[in-house]
């Protein structure tokens, strides 16, 4: 019973987090690819989000993924992870949540 309540609490927390994110960004324009990937990140994406992974998940070219990412960086929705280099990854902005 305790485990079921904990899982329910975790699920509800994630739903509320996503709701808060989308409500706080209601005036920001996102394309469908961006919405899809942001939802993946909000759902607890396993590993690091890179341009290549983004392109594979949304099933678009790497160039389209990079344009989407750059647009979200400009909107302060995501930012580059400090590790950088060839394996640059991206995270949701803390103030975006």
C-alpha positions as a printed Julia matrix, in Angstrom:
97×3 Matrix{Float64}:
  0.0    0.0     0.0
  2.82   2.4     0.88
  4.59   1.67   -2.39
  1.39   2.26   -4.37
  0.87   5.59   -2.63
  4.48   6.61   -3.3
  4.16   5.73   -7.0
  0.9    7.67   -7.2
  2.57  10.65   -5.55
  5.49  10.47   -8.02
  3.12  10.28  -10.99
  1.05  13.2    -9.73
  4.2   15.27   -9.16
  5.3   14.71  -12.76
  1.87  15.63  -14.1
  1.81  18.81  -12.03
  5.36  19.68  -13.13
  4.41  19.32  -16.8
  1.22  21.32  -16.28
  3.16  24.09  -14.56
  5.76  24.16  -17.35
  3.19  24.42  -20.16
  1.04  26.94  -18.27
  4.05  29.16  -17.61
  5.0   29.05  -21.31
  1.54  29.47  -22.81
  2.62  32.57  -24.77
  5.75  30.92  -26.24
  5.45  29.41  -29.71
  6.72  25.83  -30.01
  6.59  23.66  -33.1
  5.37  20.06  -32.78
  8.92  18.66  -32.78
  9.86  20.95  -29.9
  6.7   20.09  -27.95
  7.37  16.4   -28.41
 10.97  16.63  -27.22
 10.18  18.9   -24.28
  7.54  16.39  -23.17
 10.18  13.64  -23.42
 12.48  15.7   -21.2
  9.69  16.45  -18.72
  8.82  12.75  -18.58
 12.33  11.98  -17.33
 14.4   11.36  -20.46
 17.01   8.68  -19.74
 20.56   9.81  -20.43
 21.62  13.07  -21.99
 19.7   14.9   -24.71
 22.01  15.48  -27.66
 21.33  16.76  -31.17
 21.61  13.24  -32.58
 19.2   11.75  -30.03
 16.8   14.65  -30.63
 16.87  13.97  -34.39
 16.32  10.22  -33.89
 13.4   10.67  -31.49
 11.56  13.27  -33.56
 12.51  11.48  -36.8
 13.81  14.59  -38.54
 17.2   15.57  -39.83
 20.03  16.57  -37.53
 19.87  20.07  -39.06
 16.19  20.42  -38.11
 16.97  19.18  -34.61
 19.78  21.72  -34.29
 17.47  24.54  -35.44
 14.86  23.45  -32.89
 17.48  23.33  -30.15
 18.93  26.73  -31.04
 15.44  28.25  -31.04
 14.76  26.81  -27.56
 18.11  28.1   -26.29
 17.22  31.58  -27.59
 13.88  31.33  -25.76
 15.69  30.28  -22.52
 13.8   26.98  -22.43
 16.89  24.77  -22.59
 20.61  25.36  -22.17
 23.84  23.6   -23.05
 25.24  21.31  -20.41
 28.58  22.56  -19.09
 30.43  19.46  -20.36
 30.25  20.7   -23.99
 32.58  19.32  -26.65
 31.55  16.82  -29.29
 28.98  15.32  -26.96
 27.15  18.56  -26.21
 23.95  17.85  -24.34
 21.0   20.0   -23.36
 18.92  20.43  -20.21
 15.66  22.18  -19.42
 16.2   25.54  -17.78
 15.49  25.53  -14.06
 13.55  28.77  -14.37
 11.6   27.06  -17.14
  9.97  24.85  -14.55
